[in-house]
Amino acid sequence: MDTKAAIIALLSVWGVGTCVALPVAAQDATESADEQPDRGNPLLNKVWVRSDADGDRPGPMQIFLADGTLVSDSCWETYRLSKWQQVSDSAISWDEDGMTINADIASLTETELVLHLKLGSEVQQHYFTTASVPDVCPDMEK
């Protein structure tokens, strides 16, 4: 077998040389709606951007995934993965640096979220909107 034939055979084994298109899905297509209990929850699986943050920079982002993972990120800091849970219809909590953050859901629609974070004796209001797509963080000032 010459070198060219060996490379083609190797690429075929790796699947690079094939043209078979496989469906791409975030979830198994055989799952029924009964196995996806939080499909109607407008909090889940969206990029929520703080709308009350500093006007000069885009606000921090939070993504509440249905699997209990909270993704927190911003254009200016490293992302964080935390565990979160929906305590009730109007309350959530998550772990941040070993501390539990409790928050009441003051308002929730398909595009707006208002949280009241209970931070010790202090309560902070955070306002979020769903992210615009596409979006890119601006270049950092040097």
N, CA, C and O atoms as CSV, one atom per row, in Angstrom:
chain,resi,resn,atom,element,x,y,z
A,1,MET,N,N,0.853,-1.159,0.000
A,1,MET,CA,C,0.000,0.000,0.000
A,1,MET,C,C,0.907,1.231,0.000
A,1,MET,O,O,1.802,1.364,0.834
A,2,ASP,N,N,0.655,2.119,-0.947
A,2,ASP,CA,C,1.472,3.322,-0.982
A,2,ASP,C,C,0.999,4.336,0.072
A,2,ASP,O,O,-0.035,4.135,0.709
A,3,THR,N,N,1.739,5.394,0.245
A,3,THR,CA,C,1.469,6.376,1.296
A,3,THR,C,C,0.116,7.054,1.106
A,3,THR,O,O,-0.617,7.250,2.075
A,4,LYS,N,N,-0.221,7.413,-0.122
A,4,LYS,CA,C,-1.478,8.097,-0.406
A,4,LYS,C,C,-2.666,7.207,-0.038
A,4,LYS,O,O,-3.623,7.679,0.575
A,5,ALA,N,N,-2.613,5.953,-0.397
A,5,ALA,CA,C,-3.698,5.023,-0.087
A,5,ALA,C,C,-3.808,4.809,1.416
A,5,ALA,O,O,-4.912,4.678,1.945
A,6,ALA,N,N,-2.680,4.772,2.105
A,6,ALA,CA,C,-2.691,4.588,3.556
A,6,ALA,C,C,-3.334,5.783,4.249
A,6,ALA,O,O,-4.087,5.614,5.209
A,7,ILE,N,N,-3.043,6.987,3.771
A,7,ILE,CA,C,-3.622,8.188,4.363
A,7,ILE,C,C,-5.136,8.218,4.134
A,7,ILE,O,O,-5.894,8.545,5.048
A,8,ILE,N,N,-5.572,7.885,2.938
A,8,ILE,CA,C,-7.009,7.853,2.638
A,8,ILE,C,C,-7.706,6.808,3.499
A,8,ILE,O,O,-8.796,7.060,4.012
A,9,ALA,N,N,-7.102,5.654,3.663
A,9,ALA,CA,C,-7.688,4.612,4.503
A,9,ALA,C,C,-7.779,5.070,5.952
A,9,ALA,O,O,-8.786,4.829,6.619
A,10,LEU,N,N,-6.748,5.720,6.436
A,10,LEU,CA,C,-6.730,6.206,7.814
A,10,LEU,C,C,-7.788,7.281,8.025
A,10,LEU,O,O,-8.494,7.258,9.033
A,11,LEU,N,N,-7.909,8.219,7.096
A,11,LEU,CA,C,-8.930,9.266,7.200
A,11,LEU,C,C,-10.330,8.676,7.160
A,11,LEU,O,O,-11.228,9.161,7.849
A,12,SER,N,N,-10.525,7.639,6.364
A,12,SER,CA,C,-11.827,6.981,6.302
A,12,SER,C,C,-12.174,6.329,7.629
A,12,SER,O,O,-13.320,6.392,8.074
A,13,VAL,N,N,-11.196,5.704,8.260
A,13,VAL,CA,C,-11.425,5.087,9.561
A,13,VAL,C,C,-11.776,6.150,10.595
A,13,VAL,O,O,-12.640,5.925,11.443
A,14,TRP,N,N,-11.126,7.292,10.536
A,14,TRP,CA,C,-11.407,8.382,11.473
A,14,TRP,C,C,-12.727,9.078,11.157
A,14,TRP,O,O,-13.225,9.841,11.984
A,15,GLY,N,N,-13.293,8.840,10.006
A,15,GLY,CA,C,-14.551,9.456,9.636
A,15,GLY,C,C,-14.399,10.771,8.908
A,15,GLY,O,O,-15.397,11.410,8.572
A,16,VAL,N,N,-13.165,11.192,8.655
A,16,VAL,CA,C,-12.947,12.460,7.983
A,16,VAL,C,C,-13.346,12.365,6.515
A,16,VAL,O,O,-13.820,13.340,5.933
A,17,GLY,N,N,-13.160,11.231,5.937
A,17,GLY,CA,C,-13.432,11.083,4.519
A,17,GLY,C,C,-14.866,10.732,4.209
A,17,GLY,O,O,-15.222,10.591,3.039
A,18,THR,N,N,-15.695,10.587,5.215
A,18,THR,CA,C,-17.078,10.220,4.947
A,18,THR,C,C,-17.937,11.453,4.792
A,18,THR,O,O,-17.607,12.526,5.296
A,19,CYS,N,N,-19.029,11.292,4.099
A,19,CYS,CA,C,-19.955,12.395,3.872
A,19,CYS,C,C,-21.300,12.117,4.509
A,19,CYS,O,O,-22.301,12.726,4.130
A,20,VAL,N,N,-21.343,11.214,5.465
A,20,VAL,CA,C,-22.590,10.896,6.131
A,20,VAL,C,C,-22.908,12.012,7.114
A,20,VAL,O,O,-22.091,12.331,7.977
A,21,ALA,N,N,-24.067,12.597,6.991
A,21,ALA,CA,C,-24.477,13.676,7.894
A,21,ALA,C,C,-25.292,13.084,9.026
A,21,ALA,O,O,-26.301,12.418,8.796
A,22,LEU,N,N,-24.851,13.329,10.240
A,22,LEU,CA,C,-25.579,12.870,11.409
A,22,LEU,C,C,-26.339,14.040,12.005
A,22,LEU,O,O,-25.853,15.170,11.981
A,23,PRO,N,N,-27.534,13.783,12.545
A,23,PRO,CA,C,-28.282,14.887,13.144
A,23,PRO,C,C,-27.581,15.389,14.395
A,23,PRO,O,O,-27.028,14.608,15.170
A,24,VAL,N,N,-27.609,16.698,14.580
A,24,VAL,CA,C,-27.012,17.315,15.754
A,24,VAL,C,C,-28.148,17.732,16.666
A,24,VAL,O,O,-29.045,18.470,16.258
A,25,ALA,N,N,-28.107,17.261,17.898
A,25,ALA,CA,C,-29.154,17.613,18.847
A,25,ALA,C,C,-28.559,17.731,20.234
A,25,ALA,O,O,-27.641,16.996,20.597
A,26,ALA,N,N,-29.090,18.659,20.999
A,26,ALA,CA,C,-28.615,18.840,22.364
A,26,ALA,C,C,-29.125,17.735,23.270
A,26,ALA,O,O,-28.521,17.459,24.307
A,27,GLN,N,N,-30.225,17.099,22.898
A,27,GLN,CA,C,-30.799,16.032,23.698
A,27,GLN,C,C,-31.119,14.862,22.792
A,27,GLN,O,O,-31.288,15.024,21.584
A,28,ASP,N,N,-31.199,13.694,23.379
A,28,ASP,CA,C,-31.531,12.496,22.643
A,28,ASP,C,C,-32.912,12.648,22.021
A,28,ASP,O,O,-33.866,13.019,22.704
A,29,ALA,N,N,-33.018,12.367,20.750
A,29,ALA,CA,C,-34.275,12.547,20.032
A,29,ALA,C,C,-35.363,11.611,20.520
A,29,ALA,O,O,-36.539,11.862,20.255
A,30,THR,N,N,-35.016,10.537,21.224
A,30,THR,CA,C,-36.023,9.592,21.692
A,30,THR,C,C,-36.667,10.021,23.002
A,30,THR,O,O,-37.610,9.371,23.454
A,31,GLU,N,N,-36.185,11.105,23.631
A,31,GLU,CA,C,-36.779,11.572,24.875
A,31,GLU,C,C,-38.164,12.137,24.607
A,31,GLU,O,O,-38.371,12.842,23.619
A,32,SER,N,N,-39.101,11.833,25.471
A,32,SER,CA,C,-40.441,12.383,25.332
A,32,SER,C,C,-40.557,13.663,26.141
A,32,SER,O,O,-39.671,13.990,26.931
A,33,ALA,N,N,-41.642,14.379,25.946
A,33,ALA,CA,C,-41.853,15.623,26.684
A,33,ALA,C,C,-41.966,15.353,28.177
A,33,ALA,O,O,-41.629,16.221,28.982
A,34,ASP,N,N,-42.439,14.155,28.570
A,34,ASP,CA,C,-42.544,13.804,29.984
A,34,ASP,C,C,-41.177,13.706,30.646
A,34,ASP,O,O,-41.069,13.910,31.855
A,35,GLU,N,N,-40.133,13.401,29.887
A,35,GLU,CA,C,-38.795,13.263,30.438
A,35,GLU,C,C,-38.060,14.600,30.479
A,35,GLU,O,O,-36.907,14.656,30.908
A,36,GLN,N,N,-38.712,15.676,30.038
A,36,GLN,CA,C,-38.129,17.009,30.043
A,36,GLN,C,C,-39.030,17.921,30.878
A,36,GLN,O,O,-39.763,18.737,30.318
A,37,PRO,N,N,-38.988,17.797,32.210
A,37,PRO,CA,C,-39.968,18.451,33.061
A,37,PRO,C,C,-39.904,19.976,33.085
A,37,PRO,O,O,-40.914,20.611,33.389
A,38,ASP,N,N,-38.758,20.594,32.777
A,38,ASP,CA,C,-38.623,22.035,32.917
A,38,ASP,C,C,-38.694,22.779,31.595
A,38,ASP,O,O,-38.231,23.916,31.502
A,39,ARG,N,N,-39.260,22.166,30.583
A,39,ARG,CA,C,-39.307,22.791,29.268
A,39,ARG,C,C,-40.065,24.114,29.276
A,39,ARG,O,O,-39.730,25.008,28.500
A,40,GLY,N,N,-41.079,24.265,30.131
A,40,GLY,CA,C,-41.889,25.468,30.154
A,40,GLY,C,C,-41.363,26.535,31.092
A,40,GLY,O,O,-42.002,27.576,31.240
A,41,ASN,N,N,-40.224,26.319,31.732
A,41,ASN,CA,C,-39.673,27.273,32.684
A,41,ASN,C,C,-38.878,28.336,31.921
A,41,ASN,O,O,-37.837,28.020,31.345
A,42,PRO,N,N,-39.354,29.606,31.904
A,42,PRO,CA,C,-38.659,30.640,31.119
A,42,PRO,C,C,-37.295,31.028,31.680
A,42,PRO,O,O,-36.545,31.738,31.011
A,43,LEU,N,N,-36.954,30.585,32.885
A,43,LEU,CA,C,-35.653,30.894,33.476
A,43,LEU,C,C,-34.528,30.097,32.822
A,43,LEU,O,O,-33.390,30.562,32.752
A,44,LEU,N,N,-34.847,28.906,32.348
A,44,LEU,CA,C,-33.835,27.937,31.939
A,44,LEU,C,C,-33.271,28.144,30.546
A,44,LEU,O,O,-33.948,28.594,29.622
A,45,ASN,N,N,-31.968,27.785,30.439
A,45,ASN,CA,C,-31.286,27.631,29.159
A,45,ASN,C,C,-31.280,28.898,28.298
A,45,ASN,O,O,-31.330,28.826,27.071
A,46,LYS,N,N,-31.217,30.058,28.960
A,46,LYS,CA,C,-31.108,31.346,28.268
A,46,LYS,C,C,-29.919,32.093,28.845
A,46,LYS,O,O,-29.533,31.879,29.994
A,47,VAL,N,N,-29.351,32.958,28.047
A,47,VAL,CA,C,-28.281,33.825,28.531
A,47,VAL,C,C,-28.939,35.093,29.068
A,47,VAL,O,O,-29.503,35.886,28.314
A,48,TRP,N,N,-28.855,35.267,30.391
A,48,TRP,CA,C,-29.408,36.442,31.064
A,48,TRP,C,C,-28.281,37.431,31.306
A,48,TRP,O,O,-27.268,37.071,31.906
A,49,VAL,N,N,-28.433,38.671,30.851
A,49,VAL,CA,C,-27.405,39.703,30.979
A,49,VAL,C,C,-27.924,40.773,31.925
A,49,VAL,O,O,-29.043,41.264,31.776
A,50,ARG,N,N,-27.086,41.129,32.909
A,50,ARG,CA,C,-27.473,42.197,33.843
A,50,ARG,C,C,-27.699,43.475,33.059
A,50,ARG,O,O,-26.816,43.931,32.332
A,51,SER,N,N,-28.872,44.046,33.207
A,51,SER,CA,C,-29.199,45.270,32.484
A,51,SER,C,C,-29.021,46.507,33.352
A,51,SER,O,O,-29.100,47.628,32.850
A,52,ASP,N,N,-28.781,46.320,34.656
A,52,ASP,CA,C,-28.601,47.460,35.554
A,52,ASP,C,C,-27.135,47.642,35.947
A,52,ASP,O,O,-26.833,48.316,36.932
A,53,ALA,N,N,-26.242,47.053,35.191
A,53,ALA,CA,C,-24.807,47.133,35.481
A,53,ALA,C,C,-24.233,48.439,34.935
A,53,ALA,O,O,-24.957,49.269,34.384
A,54,ASP,N,N,-22.933,48.605,35.097
A,54,ASP,CA,C,-22.205,49.786,34.625
A,54,ASP,C,C,-22.510,50.029,33.146
A,54,ASP,O,O,-22.381,49.123,32.323
A,55,GLY,N,N,-22.914,51.254,32.815
A,55,GLY,CA,C,-23.289,51.585,31.441
A,55,GLY,C,C,-22.149,51.556,30.450
A,55,GLY,O,O,-22.386,51.465,29.246
A,56,ASP,N,N,-20.891,51.633,30.933
A,56,ASP,CA,C,-19.748,51.645,30.032
A,56,ASP,C,C,-19.349,50.245,29.555
A,56,ASP,O,O,-18.666,50.101,28.541
A,57,ARG,N,N,-19.779,49.221,30.288
A,57,ARG,CA,C,-19.388,47.852,29.949
A,57,ARG,C,C,-20.622,46.955,29.927
A,57,ARG,O,O,-21.594,47.217,30.635
A,58,PRO,N,N,-20.586,45.915,29.129
A,58,PRO,CA,C,-21.703,44.960,29.138
A,58,PRO,C,C,-21.809,44.300,30.510
A,58,PRO,O,O,-20.805,44.068,31.184
A,59,GLY,N,N,-23.034,44.005,30.904
A,59,GLY,CA,C,-23.259,43.402,32.211
A,59,GLY,C,C,-22.848,41.944,32.272
A,59,GLY,O,O,-22.699,41.285,31.243
A,60,PRO,N,N,-22.663,41.442,33.498
A,60,PRO,CA,C,-22.368,40.016,33.679
A,60,PRO,C,C,-23.530,39.154,33.179
A,60,PRO,O,O,-24.669,39.613,33.092
A,61,MET,N,N,-23.221,37.904,32.856
A,61,MET,CA,C,-24.206,36.986,32.310
A,61,MET,C,C,-24.410,35.809,33.250
A,61,MET,O,O,-23.480,35.389,33.940
A,62,GLN,N,N,-25.628,35.276,33.277
A,62,GLN,CA,C,-25.920,34.058,34.003
A,62,GLN,C,C,-26.786,33.174,33.123
A,62,GLN,O,O,-27.698,33.642,32.441
A,63,ILE,N,N,-26.472,31.870,33.156
A,63,ILE,CA,C,-27.240,30.888,32.395
A,63,ILE,C,C,-27.623,29.785,33.373
A,63,ILE,O,O,-26.758,29.081,33.893
A,64,PHE,N,N,-28.916,29.636,33.619
A,64,PHE,CA,C,-29.425,28.595,34.500
A,64,PHE,C,C,-29.775,27.383,33.644
A,64,PHE,O,O,-30.811,27.361,32.981
A,65,LEU,N,N,-28.906,26.379,33.664
A,65,LEU,CA,C,-29.127,25.192,32.848
A,65,LEU,C,C,-30.057,24.222,33.570
A,65,LEU,O,O,-30.068,24.154,34.799
A,66,ALA,N,N,-30.829,23.482,32.799
A,66,ALA,CA,C,-31.806,22.548,33.356
A,66,ALA,C,C,-31.159,21.441,34.178
A,66,ALA,O,O,-31.824,20.841,35.023
A,67,ASP,N,N,-29.875,21.156,33.950
A,67,ASP,CA,C,-29.202,20.089,34.691
A,67,ASP,C,C,-28.700,20.534,36.064
A,67,ASP,O,O,-28.048,19.754,36.759
A,68,GLY,N,N,-28.996,21.797,36.477
A,68,GLY,CA,C,-28.573,22.292,37.781
A,68,GLY,C,C,-27.236,23.011,37.775
A,68,GLY,O,O,-26.683,23.300,38.836
A,69,THR,N,N,-26.711,23.304,36.593
A,69,THR,CA,C,-25.459,24.053,36.476
A,69,THR,C,C,-25.785,25.519,36.209
A,69,THR,O,O,-26.611,25.836,35.353
A,70,LEU,N,N,-25.132,26.403,36.945
A,70,LEU,CA,C,-25.232,27.843,36.710
A,70,LEU,C,C,-23.921,28.300,36.102
A,70,LEU,O,O,-22.858,28.106,36.692
A,71,VAL,N,N,-23.990,28.903,34.926
A,71,VAL,CA,C,-22.815,29.464,34.267
A,71,VAL,C,C,-22.860,30.973,34.493
A,71,VAL,O,O,-23.804,31.640,34.071
A,72,SER,N,N,-21.840,31.505,35.158
A,72,SER,CA,C,-21.715,32.948,35.378
A,72,SER,C,C,-20.489,33.425,34.618
A,72,SER,O,O,-19.421,32.818,34.703
A,73,ASP,N,N,-20.643,34.511,33.877
A,73,ASP,CA,C,-19.537,34.995,33.054
A,73,ASP,C,C,-19.707,36.484,32.816
A,73,ASP,O,O,-20.778,37.047,33.044
A,74,SER,N,N,-18.658,37.101,32.363
A,74,SER,CA,C,-18.711,38.490,31.924
A,74,SER,C,C,-17.573,38.699,30.937
A,74,SER,O,O,-16.709,37.838,30.770
A,75,CYS,N,N,-17.588,39.842,30.294
A,75,CYS,CA,C,-16.516,40.164,29.350
A,75,CYS,C,C,-15.219,40.474,30.082
A,75,CYS,O,O,-14.163,40.538,29.452
A,76,TRP,N,N,-15.273,40.669,31.397
A,76,TRP,CA,C,-14.136,41.188,32.134
A,76,TRP,C,C,-13.564,40.206,33.142
A,76,TRP,O,O,-12.489,40.448,33.691
A,77,GLU,N,N,-14.262,39.092,33.401
A,77,GLU,CA,C,-13.790,38.128,34.387
A,77,GLU,C,C,-13.888,36.716,33.819
A,77,GLU,O,O,-14.539,36.483,32.800
A,78,THR,N,N,-13.238,35.792,34.491
A,78,THR,CA,C,-13.279,34.387,34.097
A,78,THR,C,C,-14.644,33.799,34.449
A,78,THR,O,O,-15.262,34.200,35.434
A,79,TYR,N,N,-15.105,32.856,33.648
A,79,TYR,CA,C,-16.401,32.232,33.910
A,79,TYR,C,C,-16.366,31.401,35.189
A,79,TYR,O,O,-15.295,31.030,35.671
A,80,ARG,N,N,-17.552,31.111,35.735
A,80,ARG,CA,C,-17.700,30.287,36.928
A,80,ARG,C,C,-18.828,29.291,36.678
A,80,ARG,O,O,-19.869,29.649,36.128
A,81,LEU,N,N,-18.620,28.054,37.078
A,81,LEU,CA,C,-19.665,27.032,37.050
A,81,LEU,C,C,-20.037,26.736,38.491
A,81,LEU,O,O,-19.170,26.452,39.317
A,82,SER,N,N,-21.331,26.803,38.792
A,82,SER,CA,C,-21.829,26.541,40.136
A,82,SER,C,C,-23.038,25.634,40.051
A,82,SER,O,O,-23.642,25.476,38.990
A,83,LYS,N,N,-23.383,25.044,41.177
A,83,LYS,CA,C,-24.631,24.279,41.276
A,83,LYS,C,C,-25.728,25.243,41.690
A,83,LYS,O,O,-25.509,26.102,42.544
A,84,TRP,N,N,-26.914,25.110,41.089
A,84,TRP,CA,C,-28.046,25.935,41.460
A,84,TRP,C,C,-29.268,25.041,41.576
A,84,TRP,O,O,-29.281,23.915,41.078
A,85,GLN,N,N,-30.297,25.559,42.241
A,85,GLN,CA,C,-31.554,24.815,42.338
A,85,GLN,C,C,-32.727,25.773,42.445
A,85,GLN,O,O,-32.591,26.889,42.947
A,86,GLN,N,N,-33.866,25.330,41.973
A,86,GLN,CA,C,-35.088,26.112,42.115
A,86,GLN,C,C,-35.757,25.612,43.386
A,86,GLN,O,O,-36.268,24.492,43.430
A,87,VAL,N,N,-35.752,26.442,44.414
A,87,VAL,CA,C,-36.265,26.087,45.728
A,87,VAL,C,C,-37.792,26.052,45.722
A,87,VAL,O,O,-38.407,25.187,46.346
A,88,SER,N,N,-38.393,27.001,45.012
A,88,SER,CA,C,-39.846,27.064,44.850
A,88,SER,C,C,-40.129,27.786,43.545
A,88,SER,O,O,-39.204,28.115,42.802
A,89,ASP,N,N,-41.406,28.035,43.260
A,89,ASP,CA,C,-41.756,28.762,42.036
A,89,ASP,C,C,-41.176,30.173,42.033
A,89,ASP,O,O,-40.964,30.763,40.973
A,90,SER,N,N,-40.920,30.714,43.237
A,90,SER,CA,C,-40.465,32.100,43.308
A,90,SER,C,C,-39.118,32.266,43.999
A,90,SER,O,O,-38.764,33.373,44.406
A,91,ALA,N,N,-38.364,31.180,44.136
A,91,ALA,CA,C,-37.060,31.286,44.806
A,91,ALA,C,C,-36.055,30.308,44.200
A,91,ALA,O,O,-36.396,29.183,43.835
A,92,ILE,N,N,-34.797,30.774,44.104
A,92,ILE,CA,C,-33.689,29.943,43.643
A,92,ILE,C,C,-32.523,30.128,44.604
A,92,ILE,O,O,-32.505,31.061,45.407
A,93,SER,N,N,-31.558,29.233,44.511
A,93,SER,CA,C,-30.329,29.398,45.288
A,93,SER,C,C,-29.192,28.771,44.505
A,93,SER,O,O,-29.401,27.895,43.666
A,94,TRP,N,N,-27.972,29.241,44.797
A,94,TRP,CA,C,-26.789,28.659,44.171
A,94,TRP,C,C,-25.614,28.781,45.113
A,94,TRP,O,O,-25.626,29.574,46.055
A,95,ASP,N,N,-24.606,27.986,44.843
A,95,ASP,CA,C,-23.391,27.975,45.641
A,95,ASP,C,C,-22.359,28.876,44.970
A,95,ASP,O,O,-22.100,28.760,43.772
A,96,GLU,N,N,-21.772,29.777,45.762
A,96,GLU,CA,C,-20.731,30.655,45.234
A,96,GLU,C,C,-19.616,30.748,46.270
A,96,GLU,O,O,-19.796,31.330,47.340
A,97,ASP,N,N,-18.474,30.172,45.944
A,97,ASP,CA,C,-17.315,30.163,46.843
A,97,ASP,C,C,-17.649,29.560,48.205
A,97,ASP,O,O,-17.202,30.056,49.239
A,98,GLY,N,N,-18.437,28.489,48.198
A,98,GLY,CA,C,-18.778,27.801,49.442
A,98,GLY,C,C,-19.933,28.416,50.202
A,98,GLY,O,O,-20.320,27.898,51.250
A,99,MET,N,N,-20.490,29.499,49.707
A,99,MET,CA,C,-21.634,30.141,50.363
A,99,MET,C,C,-22.875,29.930,49.509
A,99,MET,O,O,-22.798,29.917,48.280
A,100,THR,N,N,-24.010,29.766,50.160
A,100,THR,CA,C,-25.269,29.646,49.447
A,100,THR,C,C,-25.864,31.030,49.257
A,100,THR,O,O,-26.063,31.765,50.225
A,101,ILE,N,N,-26.145,31.383,48.016
A,101,ILE,CA,C,-26.801,32.641,47.687
A,101,ILE,C,C,-28.273,32.318,47.453
A,101,ILE,O,O,-28.609,31.511,46.587
A,102,ASN,N,N,-29.142,32.947,48.226
A,102,ASN,CA,C,-30.587,32.778,48.062
A,102,ASN,C,C,-31.135,33.991,47.346
A,102,ASN,O,O,-30.732,35.120,47.624
A,103,ALA,N,N,-32.061,33.758,46.415
A,103,ALA,CA,C,-32.652,34.856,45.659
A,103,ALA,C,C,-34.130,34.583,45.424
A,103,ALA,O,O,-34.529,33.463,45.107
A,104,ASP,N,N,-34.922,35.612,45.583
A,104,ASP,CA,C,-36.337,35.539,45.232
A,104,ASP,C,C,-36.491,36.000,43.796
A,104,ASP,O,O,-35.837,36.953,43.372
A,105,ILE,N,N,-37.344,35.334,43.052
A,105,ILE,CA,C,-37.662,35.748,41.684
A,105,ILE,C,C,-38.795,36.758,41.796
A,105,ILE,O,O,-39.953,36.382,41.979
A,106,ALA,N,N,-38.463,38.034,41.686
A,106,ALA,CA,C,-39.463,39.094,41.809
A,106,ALA,C,C,-40.316,39.183,40.553
A,106,ALA,O,O,-41.509,39.478,40.621
A,107,SER,N,N,-39.689,38.925,39.395
A,107,SER,CA,C,-40.391,39.007,38.115
A,107,SER,C,C,-39.664,38.117,37.113
A,107,SER,O,O,-38.434,38.079,37.079
A,108,LEU,N,N,-40.440,37.402,36.298
A,108,LEU,CA,C,-39.846,36.528,35.280
A,108,LEU,C,C,-40.780,36.441,34.087
A,108,LEU,O,O,-41.922,35.997,34.202
A,109,THR,N,N,-40.267,36.880,32.924
A,109,THR,CA,C,-40.981,36.719,31.667
A,109,THR,C,C,-40.029,36.022,30.697
A,109,THR,O,O,-38.934,35.615,31.087
A,110,GLU,N,N,-40.431,35.887,29.467
A,110,GLU,CA,C,-39.567,35.260,28.466
A,110,GLU,C,C,-38.295,36.068,28.216
A,110,GLU,O,O,-37.286,35.504,27.794
A,111,THR,N,N,-38.325,37.386,28.471
A,111,THR,CA,C,-37.187,38.238,28.137
A,111,THR,C,C,-36.657,39.072,29.297
A,111,THR,O,O,-35.636,39.741,29.143
A,112,GLU,N,N,-37.319,39.055,30.456
A,112,GLU,CA,C,-36.871,39.860,31.590
A,112,GLU,C,C,-36.899,39.044,32.881
A,112,GLU,O,O,-37.785,38.218,33.100
A,113,LEU,N,N,-35.902,39.303,33.728
A,113,LEU,CA,C,-35.774,38.622,35.012
A,113,LEU,C,C,-35.341,39.642,36.055
A,113,LEU,O,O,-34.415,40.421,35.829
A,114,VAL,N,N,-36.021,39.629,37.202
A,114,VAL,CA,C,-35.631,40.478,38.329
A,114,VAL,C,C,-35.435,39.556,39.521
A,114,VAL,O,O,-36.347,38.829,39.915
A,115,LEU,N,N,-34.232,39.592,40.095
A,115,LEU,CA,C,-33.911,38.788,41.270
A,115,LEU,C,C,-33.663,39.699,42.464
A,115,LEU,O,O,-33.060,40.764,42.333
A,116,HIS,N,N,-34.136,39.269,43.627
A,116,HIS,CA,C,-33.809,39.919,44.897
A,116,HIS,C,C,-32.838,38.991,45.609
A,116,HIS,O,O,-33.250,37.976,46.171
A,117,LEU,N,N,-31.551,39.329,45.591
A,117,LEU,CA,C,-30.522,38.517,46.235
A,117,LEU,C,C,-30.455,38.850,47.717
A,117,LEU,O,O,-30.364,40.015,48.104
A,118,LYS,N,N,-30.500,37.812,48.535
A,118,LYS,CA,C,-30.422,37.972,49.987
A,118,LYS,C,C,-28.976,37.756,50.397
A,118,LYS,O,O,-28.500,36.623,50.462
A,119,LEU,N,N,-28.280,38.854,50.674
A,119,LEU,CA,C,-26.862,38.810,51.013
A,119,LEU,C,C,-26.705,39.258,52.465
A,119,LEU,O,O,-26.492,40.439,52.742
A,120,GLY,N,N,-26.813,38.308,53.378
A,120,GLY,CA,C,-26.805,38.641,54.805
A,120,GLY,C,C,-28.064,39.415,55.137
A,120,GLY,O,O,-29.170,38.957,54.850
A,121,SER,N,N,-27.906,40.589,55.741
A,121,SER,CA,C,-29.063,41.420,56.077
A,121,SER,C,C,-29.444,42.340,54.914
A,121,SER,O,O,-30.456,43.038,54.984
A,122,GLU,N,N,-28.658,42.345,53.871
A,122,GLU,CA,C,-28.879,43.202,52.707
A,122,GLU,C,C,-29.627,42.448,51.614
A,122,GLU,O,O,-29.406,41.253,51.415
A,123,VAL,N,N,-30.506,43.142,50.911
A,123,VAL,CA,C,-31.194,42.586,49.742
A,123,VAL,C,C,-30.847,43.464,48.544
A,123,VAL,O,O,-31.081,44.673,48.565
A,124,GLN,N,N,-30.283,42.848,47.495
A,124,GLN,CA,C,-29.933,43.582,46.279
A,124,GLN,C,C,-30.865,43.166,45.145
A,124,GLN,O,O,-31.162,41.983,44.976
A,125,GLN,N,N,-31.319,44.144,44.374
A,125,GLN,CA,C,-32.120,43.852,43.192
A,125,GLN,C,C,-31.199,43.792,41.988
A,125,GLN,O,O,-30.397,44.697,41.760
A,126,HIS,N,N,-31.320,42.712,41.214
A,126,HIS,CA,C,-30.572,42.580,39.966
A,126,HIS,C,C,-31.574,42.423,38.828
A,126,HIS,O,O,-32.479,41.591,38.891
A,127,TYR,N,N,-31.397,43.232,37.791
A,127,TYR,CA,C,-32.271,43.211,36.624
A,127,TYR,C,C,-31.520,42.570,35.458
A,127,TYR,O,O,-30.358,42.888,35.207
A,128,PHE,N,N,-32.195,41.669,34.751
A,128,PHE,CA,C,-31.599,40.958,33.624
A,128,PHE,C,C,-32.534,41.018,32.424
A,128,PHE,O,O,-33.754,41.101,32.567
A,129,THR,N,N,-31.934,40.973,31.237
A,129,THR,CA,C,-32.678,40.763,29.995
A,129,THR,C,C,-31.983,39.631,29.240
A,129,THR,O,O,-30.822,39.319,29.507
A,130,THR,N,N,-32.687,39.030,28.315
A,130,THR,CA,C,-32.054,37.982,27.516
A,130,THR,C,C,-31.049,38.623,26.569
A,130,THR,O,O,-31.247,39.738,26.084
A,131,ALA,N,N,-29.979,37.902,26.320
A,131,ALA,CA,C,-28.896,38.420,25.479
A,131,ALA,C,C,-29.338,38.515,24.025
A,131,ALA,O,O,-30.138,37.715,23.541
A,132,SER,N,N,-28.795,39.514,23.349
A,132,SER,CA,C,-28.993,39.638,21.906
A,132,SER,C,C,-27.983,38.732,21.218
A,132,SER,O,O,-26.832,38.621,21.642
A,133,VAL,N,N,-28.433,38.089,20.154
A,133,VAL,CA,C,-27.551,37.189,19.403
A,133,VAL,C,C,-27.518,37.657,17.969
A,133,VAL,O,O,-28.579,37.893,17.391
A,134,PRO,N,N,-26.372,37.801,17.374
A,134,PRO,CA,C,-25.026,37.556,17.896
A,134,PRO,C,C,-24.563,38.729,18.763
A,134,PRO,O,O,-25.075,39.843,18.654
A,135,ASP,N,N,-23.597,38.455,19.613
A,135,ASP,CA,C,-23.008,39.468,20.474
A,135,ASP,C,C,-21.566,39.078,20.745
A,135,ASP,O,O,-21.256,37.894,20.873
A,136,VAL,N,N,-20.688,40.062,20.833
A,136,VAL,CA,C,-19.287,39.825,21.098
A,136,VAL,C,C,-18.835,40.841,22.132
A,136,VAL,O,O,-19.218,42.009,22.067
A,137,CYS,N,N,-18.031,40.408,23.079
A,137,CYS,CA,C,-17.484,41.332,24.067
A,137,CYS,C,C,-16.571,42.339,23.372
A,137,CYS,O,O,-15.837,41.981,22.450
A,138,PRO,N,N,-16.615,43.594,23.809
A,138,PRO,CA,C,-15.703,44.573,23.215
A,138,PRO,C,C,-14.265,44.304,23.638
A,138,PRO,O,O,-14.026,43.620,24.633
A,139,ASP,N,N,-13.317,44.835,22.893
A,139,ASP,CA,C,-11.912,44.681,23.237
A,139,ASP,C,C,-11.645,45.361,24.576
A,139,ASP,O,O,-12.217,46.408,24.880
A,140,MET,N,N,-10.780,44.758,25.361
A,140,MET,CA,C,-10.403,45.336,26.654
A,140,MET,C,C,-9.472,46.508,26.408
A,140,MET,O,O,-8.618,46.463,25.522
A,141,GLU,N,N,-9.644,47.560,27.201
A,141,GLU,CA,C,-8.763,48.711,27.097
A,141,GLU,C,C,-7.396,48.346,27.654
A,141,GLU,O,O,-7.297,47.631,28.651
A,142,LYS,N,N,-6.349,48.836,27.012
A,142,LYS,CA,C,-4.986,48.511,27.456
A,142,LYS,C,C,-4.341,49.700,28.076
A,142,LYS,O,O,-3.192,49.624,28.510
